[in-house]
Amino acid sequence: MRASVPSAGPDPARLLGTWHLVRWEIAYSDGRASTYPFGPDASGMIQYTSDGSMSACIARAHRPALSGASTRSVPEAERLAAFESYFQYAGRFHTRTEHGRDQVVHSVSHALNPNFVGSEQVRNMDFSADGTLTLSASDDLPDGSGVVRHHRLIWRRKAAS
């Protein structure tokens, strides 16, 4: 029996540039209504560079300004709200095809969440005829229920100015 060996993968040049978030939606295997982790109007950006670097950030829309000039000088509740309404990580990337799916692998070296550092974030990737890029992945709910979450992030390339 042969082991599944990833192929070299799709051309990473298709990813290069800056993409803006259209929507981050999570569907659930138990049929419950889809959710939007940072709301239906979240904003975000993902960048892929020719040297193999990537960076992604997503924020809840209409985040309130802090009451002070520095995060170090504002109340703890404000710092927590700022942390909980923003998501960011960066590192290296490469593409591959595995089990018939084109994928991008983000090797995380920097992240707002320290638990992401050192991880590989694997995303299935699909390019649509309308110019959007969909990155998707699935994981289990952390409550042990066996319910699977299906994350789907849709991105549109930034138009040249």
DANORNOR-V129353 format. One record per helix or strand of 2 or more residues. SS is the DSSP state (h for helix, s for strand). FROM is the first residue (numbers start at 1). TO is the last residue. If there is no record, write none. Layout:
# DANORNOR-V129353
ss = {SS,SS}
from = {FROM,FROM}
to = {TO,TO}
This chain:
# DANORNOR-V129353
ss = {h,s,s,s,h,h,s,s,h,s,s,s}
from = {12,17,43,53,71,76,86,101,114,120,132,148}
to = {14,28,48,59,73,84,98,111,116,127,140,157}
